[in-house]
Amino acid sequence: MINFKEAAINLLADNIDVLTRDEISKLIEIPPSYEMGDFAFPVYKLSKEYKKAPNLISKELEENLPDNEYFEKIEAVGPYLNFFIDKEKLASVVIEEIKEKKEKYGSSSLGEGKKVIVEFSSPNIAKPFHIGHIRSTVIGNSLSKIYKFLGFDVVTINHLGDYGTQFGMLISAYKRWGDKKQIESDPIRELLKLYVRFNSEAEKDPELMDEARFWFKKLEEKDEEALELWQWIRDISLKEFHKVYDLLNISFDSYAGESFYSDKMPAVVEEMKEKGLLKESEGALIVDLEPYGMPPALIMKKDGSTLYTTRDIAAAIYRKEHYDFYKNIYVVASQQNLHFKAWIKILELMGYDWAKDCIHVPFGMVSLEEGTLSTRKGRVVFLEDVLNTAIESTRKIIEERNPNLPNKDEVAKQVGIGAVVFQELFNQRIKDYTFSWERTLSFEGETGPYVQYTHARTNSLLEKGNYDINHEVSYKDLTKEEETNILRNLLQFPEVIIDAMEKNEPYFITRHILELAKLFNKYYNSTSIIVDDENLKQTRLSLVYAVKTVIKTGLSLLGIEAPNKM
Ligand code: ARG
């Protein structure tokens, strides 16, 4: 595709001999409003070089740059040279490209040959997959799609929390008060009850915690009874989690969770010992991180059992050996910032230069309107309930507004889930937010259903107008302001995807397609598209087609479907 910025650089480079192309490229700015052009080149640096007043230099450049097909106007304003993209050229470049690449518009081979691990979701077995986990799941899923779209070789991993002292607690609780049948009828809720009861009784009777540690120790020693109970709890929990993943249409390449590394840890602890990193402290083994401003990291308890940190170190080493990743991304809440900083530092101290490729992608906390979430106190919102409620509410709205819609159930699912996911991906991920049913289920304003609805509208226009992708397009008829605004948005889409990848921020895409939907609706309200003149109609429909395509791709990169009718 023609790159307009590149074209501006070429024109400047041909006329400036004291700056390299690279220097010119770095100087070019995007003005705050299109009235000042699409690109601006500040001439301060040149004025130093030539020892001439800036506004003289910009004027000279204005006179010297030749007429060309990319820019309809190049204008000196004070110390700036402003470039205005030729509107007809813009229309032809963008629409030709989208017609050719279709839903692949914006994709690239940037990541070819590079393996990226995206670890996300990673719920804890036997605990509810609650609204606090939705963020990791939804952000991680979107990132994995973005990396794939840019040509990276993506591996998705669900690092299940299927190991640790809490399993000692569960086994001990089960042996005290558990009922197999009751648990199997509603595994997560029943296991949660056991867990909550265990915690509250342990507050009164601290010996319970010793019993829990005893059972976890047994599990680490591969005691048959402990292992069997653990396996059963893991199986029934995973089955429950899959209900959520199925609703969201998510699957993982690997479910290697914490337990997977249990037999890989002795070697890692040994290696840390050999490298002189371990210190004894009250019988336990730690790494002193004080020189790096962090508290000591506990690697092995005095009873010989390992910890979350140990497992993360073992997992990273395994992943490097097994996948030879280019990036190893962890989508995990910001509460764990210190945990990640610490174990990545330890990898570095072990001499692994690839430690820098282990990237923690944190996100802010979710609280309920009634207060913070707490599994231990049983204060949770179940993700499955959130999704199902969203689907039911959508179903009701469809029944009111469009009772004759075919596939009502399917559309209710796509839109209900789209509403939840879109809200999740609407803000910078690090922002804390309060989960609210009302906001999630509002289908007006800046919501997923609004964007999906715009997509359905473009689809019905294309059908109604019998859009023919091979019909010749008269690009000079796509140069009105509303059209140009849409085309600029479409032009930027590929760069927005790359930005989203580089910063691991799906919300760049959310905002971009929301803006596109708004621009399109403005156009739709000001211009009749299905006109009698067949050429003009096909020309306008080609823009509609481009909008539809980009909205659909954008939504799919967020993990949201785009129904054709709703
Ligand atoms: N299971 C953990 C939790 O729910 C998240 C795991 C994050 N991943 C990791 N490699 N530590 O808090």
Residues whose N, C-alpha, C, O or C-beta is under 5 A from the ligand:
A	BS01	LIG	S122 P123 N124 H159 G161 V332
